[in-house]
Amino acid sequence: MVSKRSDGAESVVQAAAAPPPAPVAVKILVAGGFGVGKTTLVGAVSEIRPLQTEELLTDRGLGVDDTGGVERKTTTTVAMDFGRITIRPGLVLYLFGTPGQDRFWFMWDELSYGALGAVVLADTRRLTDSFPAVDYFENRGLPFVVGVNRFDDGFDYTSAEIREALDLGEGPPVVLCDARDRADGKEVLTTLMKHILAVHRARRRSTAPAL
């Protein structure tokens, strides 16, 4: 017969030898207009070598892709970017960067399948380019934050001014960031996760049966 003491010790040993629980994996989209910094953000924060599908811009894009304000851009994402980041132990984000040009928008529905939230990157030089992404996620009820990529020659707007310009109301957070900086990118993603939790808690409260 095994004593309670030895039985308890055996339980501790078994618990210590058990494999750790699998991390929670969350799919996140990184969207926004052409040349806003989506590929840069995914590459900056990813803890693995990011998958990128960038191709050189060619003459075929003339008159189709709006390069106003980003004339020095020479490549573009034609499918998606992919990266991974561990926000904290047990929580891993899989990042899917969407193509920015209108002609690749048919891919957004496929990329957004199963996503829990999104980052809409904005460029203060071309704020209107953010409207399609904002509308897309609002219409689908997908929580998102706006990350304002601070380009060296961009306009110095405040978060409140950008919120008003994009007609965001009191909903999605607005975070100023440098898409090249890993700490800034992680802050944007952490803010998104907090926002996702807040949105889902609010939805549960609104659908809970009255006592």
N, C-alpha and C positions, 0 to 999 in steps of 0.2 A: 504494500500500500504506500502511495506517495504522500508525504506530509504536505500540509498546506504551505509550509515554508519552501520546500523544494519545488512544489508545484508552481508557486509564485515566481521563483527564480527561473524556472523553465519557461514561463510565459514571457518574462523580460527578455531572455535570450532569443526566443522565437521572434519577438517584436523587433529586436535589434537587427536580426538577420533578414527580416522581411524587406523586400525592395521598396524604395520610396514611391509614394503615389505619383502617377503620371501628371505632368504639369497641365494646367488648363490652357488650351490653345484658342486664341481669338483671331478671327480674320478682320483686318482693317484695310480700308481703301485709302489711297492718297490721290486726290483728284485736284483739278484746277485747270486753268487755261494753258495755252501753248507757251512754253518757255518760262513757266513760273517757278520751277525748281523742284519738281516732283522726283525726278531721277536723283538729283543731288541729295534731297532729304533721305530717301530710302538708302542710298549708298552711305550716307554719313552715320546713320544710326545702326545699320545692320551689323550683327555680330558674326555673320557669315559673309562670304563673298557674294555680293548681290547679283542676281540674274538681271541683265539689262538687254533690251532689244532695240538699241539705238542704231539708226541708219543715217547716212549723210543726206542732208537736204539736197534735192536736185531741182533742175529746171521744171520738172513736172508739177512741183508744188507752187510755182509762180501763178498768182491770181487765185489760188485755192487756199493756201495757208496764209493767215494774217501774221506777218512778222514785224509789224509796226511796234517799235519800242524794244525789240529784241533782234535787231538786224545782225548782230554779231554771232547769233546762234547758228551753228553749222550742222547739228545733228538733231534728230527727233525720235521719240519713242513710237514704234509702230505696232507694238503688241501690249507689253506690260513690263513693269519692273517688279522684282520680288526680293524681299529681304526678311530677316527675322531678328527680333530683339527680345531679350528677357527683361521685362520691366521690374520684376521682383521674383524671388524664388517661388516657383509654382505657377507663374503667369508668363506665358510666351505670346507675343504678338507676331502674326504673319502679315507682312505688309505687301499690298498689291498696288503698285502705281499705275494709274490709268493713262492712256494716250490723251493728249490735250486737243488735237485737231478735231474739228467737227466731223471730218470724213471717217474717223475711227470710233465715233460714238456708238455704233452698233455693238461694240464690244463691252460697253459698260454694264449692260444687263447680265451678261455672263460673269463678268468679274465681280459684280456686287452680290451674286448669289451666295448666301450664307454669311455675309459680312454683318458684324454687330455695330459697326460705326465707321466714320470716315473723317479724314482731314481734308478740308478744302484750303489749298494754298492760294494766297492772293498776292498780287503785285500791285503796289500803290500807283505805279505808272499806268496800269491797265486794269483798274478795279472792275470795269464792266465785264471783263472776261470771266469773272468769278460767278456772275449771275446764273449761267446755265448749270453749274455744279451745285450751287445753293438750291436752285429750284428742283433739281433732280432728287436730292436727298430729302428736301422738305416734302415733296410729293409722295415719297415712299415711306415717310415716317422714320427714316434712319437717322439716329443721333449723329451729329457732326460738330466739329469745332472749326473755326477759321484760323489758320496760321498765316500771319502776314509776314512774308519773306522780305526782310529789309535789305534791298539792293542799295549799293553805294550811291547810285544816282536816283534813288526813289524819293517819293514825297514823305515828309515827316508828319504823318497823320497820327492822331491818338487812337486808342482802341475804341473809344466812344464815337469818334468821328467815322471810323470805318464801319462800326455797327450801324450807325445811322445811314451811311451811304449804301450799305448792302441790305438795308431794311430788315435787320435780323430780330428786331424786338428785344425781348429779355431772354431769349432762348439760348442759342449756341454761344459758348465762350469765344472770345477773340484773344489770340495770343500772338504777341510780337516775337519774331524769331529770326535767326540766321540759319537758313537751310543747310549751310555748310558745317555748322557747329553741332556736334553730337549731343552735347548737354541741352542745347536749345531744342533739338528735335525730340529728345526724350521728354522734355518738359511739355511739349505739345501733345505727345502721346499719353503721358500721365494725366494731363488735363482732360483729354478725350475719354479715358477710362473712367474717371470720376464722373464725367457728364453722362456717360452711358448708364452707370449705376443709378445716378439720380433720376434719369428719365424712366428707367424701368421700375424704380420704386414708386414714382409718381403714377405710372400706369397701373401698377398693382393696386395702389390705394383707390384709384378712380373706379376700378372694376370690382373691388371687394364688396360683397353683399352687405347691406345695411343690417345692423343688429336690431 
